[in-house]
Amino acid sequence: MASVKLEHIYKVYTGGTKAVSDLTMEMKDGEFIVLVGPSGCGKSTTLRMIAGLEEITAGELYIGDQIVNDMEPKDRDIAMVFQNYALYPQMTVYENMAFGLKLRHVPNDVIQSKVMWAANILGLTELLDRKPKAMSGGQRQRVALGRAILRDPKVMLLDEPLSNLDAKLRASMRTEIAKLHQRLKTTFIYVTHDQTEAMTLGDRVLVMKGGRMQQFDTPKNLYNYPDNKFVAGFIGTPQMNFFDGYLTKTGENVIISFDKASEKLELPFANLIKVNPAYLDGKHHVTIGVRCEHVQIVPAGTPNSLAVKVNHFEELGAETLIYGNVGAADVDNITDASTGIIIRLPAKPEGVEHDSIIYATFDVDHTYFFDCDTEDSIVPRIPVSNAFSVTVRADQIDLLGATLNLPAKVRDYVGAYLTAHSLTEFNGTANIPNDAFTLADQGDLAATVVRTEDVNGTPLLHLNAAGRTFFVLAGVTLEAGAQVQLKIDWSRVGINDDAGDHVVTPIAAFDEYHGVFVNYKTVQGGGSQIRYPEFAKMLEDRVVACQAEWDAKANKLEEDFQRTLDSVTPDEFKALLDQPAEQRKPAWDQLVAERKAQAQEELTLKINEINEQIAKTKAATKQSVAQLKADHKKAVHDIKANNAKLYADLKAKEVADYKQFLATNKDRDTIKRRRDEYHIFRDTFADQKNNALEQALKGEEMVFDNNLSKVKAESKRTIANLKKKIADSKEEAKRSVDPYTYLINAHKGELAKFDKERKAALYQAGLIFFFGIGEYRFPSTPVISGKLIQGLGTRVFTKNYLIEVPHDAYTLSETTGVQAVVNEVADYGERKFAVVSYFDSNGEEKKGYLLIDNIPAPGTHIFINFDITRSRITETGMGIRLY
Ligand code: ADP
């Protein structure tokens, strides 16, 4: 069992198909995860990457705590079930299931008990002798499942396992797979294009489209809170009804108007509190969604209803689906698909026929809204921003019933606006992100907690101030009714006037830098050495330092070798070392021959001794096995005898009881009942007896199997250790004959390995990447360089990148860095930014917002540096997020 984690996973096939983009998700140990989406959306590719059958282009894949990107499929401890079963046709069911275990040299009796266990779970016991061709699709798939569970994998992968089966079989196999998962509690990852399968099987479901995650959530949340129109339409049958239109807020109500119907629906704003306020202006095109089960039929003339012209019905027994078109009041015979509506009712209403006009309302709590173009939900579960009506004067703002002082930078924006428009105040909207509020003891604003909503583990505060509900993410859960004080991060606040023009522009969460990566060699070669002398020097220093480090290691290796050589070389060999080669050789050979004879003798003795131990172990194992078998036989015998006795006693007692009853009771009805009872006892007696026996025998069988495999495994381990001892002794004998030559040869091997490592280290030292912005290069880190190389190989140097830097990741330098000039200090009260401008690689002037202490005076020329490890790095060509 294991968790599976994907971090920014991409798959680009040779030829350029981007099958999977930026997939980040964590599947918990033991979860049943379903990947669902239309054909070609990248489900199988994702599964195959987890299995190791497909290389990962960029990103990291973890199984448990281990990164497995480069691990062979066979080492990943996974099992996979495919839609086409992949059984061996010439083998029986038993052989098919046993095959993998045989390959792993599991003892036959253990294989047998395991196969019987799996066959029992999957209802295959009767079919063990059949060959696949004599079986139905469902049965074959059960065999494939059996084979997979016998591998006892950490993660079970299933690629559309039921898609070759007919609808009825699919439904029953679905239940079996769910049961199997409950029983095994292994992590299951299951791919299907069938949303019903996904919704019924998954603990959580990943909906994919075009290689991208659309939503990863529980089936319930997918149904109740779809993140976009695609998910809303994909989940649920029949598909959700969609209509295009507009939302307009008027006072405390919101009016929904439709492109293709003249009626309007009016809802209380309280029902739409989470709708992104930008969409309530009647100008943003939206899509309204409602499922067929959330449409009601009402009498003609009911306010807030839509006329629907009925087209046809489907009467399905327990329910009726009515197909019609909205806009019926305006146009005759509409056929436009965008007016189509499906309504689900328990039964067809009286008198409703083809071409009838009926009236429908929507359940407001189950009506969904999407941006018409992006198709994203405009009712996020965690609203990003809160829009407040405000009145702004030169240095103050009226917000949520309070009057607050504005910080200097906001005053600048407001002042410029007021002057340009010759105003002293204006009305507008302040957009404040939910995480731009912080709870404080002494805040600027007071609010009351309405409730804390748990959105998939994140506590979202619903607060109220001056009668207005708004949303704050503060990482805490608070009781309804609690009073809180809030501070506002003004650098994140945007203010528009009533015409929608920007007055105050917030600072984005990251500064953006475009640039390239270069390596040491590039900078060394050509003109760049001249352009970046300090940079080239720095790289050269790295290589020189690396060289020095490895030279020192080489010296130490050599010294150690000489010292060891001296200490292990016997004196009689040493005496020969001074002699000229032609004299030394015969004497040396002679010495070796003598020592060899002696060593051989010792070795033989040792090996004999070990072989004896092996024989003893084998004999002991045989005896233990025989003993276990005898014990088992006796246990089986005892179980049978006890069971027979127990049930014989039971039967005798029941018969006696019954006779006694007949003798002492006269009432016919009572006797009749007692007789029925007795007959039931008599009829089920054999079954009960057999069941009890079977249970007891199964238990004993398991204990026996367990003990047997323990004894055998222990014996195998002991023998393997002894055999290793023999090999070690042989090697040791070889070494002891001529330690001098032996060590020299060993040293050669060591040197070759060492040289390889040194070369790789030097290459790495020279490969330190630099991220170039304008004239300056930031050194990368080994971790980042490693990720880039892993993602793109040497193509890393031919691409362009976007680096997004958080404001608090900057430092200033007096000598090196991106050349910039301080424009101003943006004073947002608690936070003060140095606003700097610099020229990027394209020669364009850009701005950075640096959250640093001791901001230099405007006009000062500075060098800026940032911590690249805290930044986000995206390759801009394919849009691959690499870090
Ligand atoms: P699904 O399983 O959701 O149907 P796949 O993962 O099989 O989708 O495919 C995702 C995309 O990748 C599709 O556009 C498909 O054509 C493409 N694709 C799949 N396998 C390969 C391959 N070996 N070479 C090139 N493109 C592939």
Boltz pocket constraint, residues with backbone or C-beta under 6 A from the ligand:
constraints:
  - pocket:
      binder: B
      contacts: [[A, 13], [A, 14], [A, 15], [A, 17], [A, 18], [A, 19], [A, 37], [A, 38], [A, 39], [A, 40], [A, 41], [A, 42], [A, 43], [A, 44], [A, 45], [A, 46]]
      max_distance: 6.0
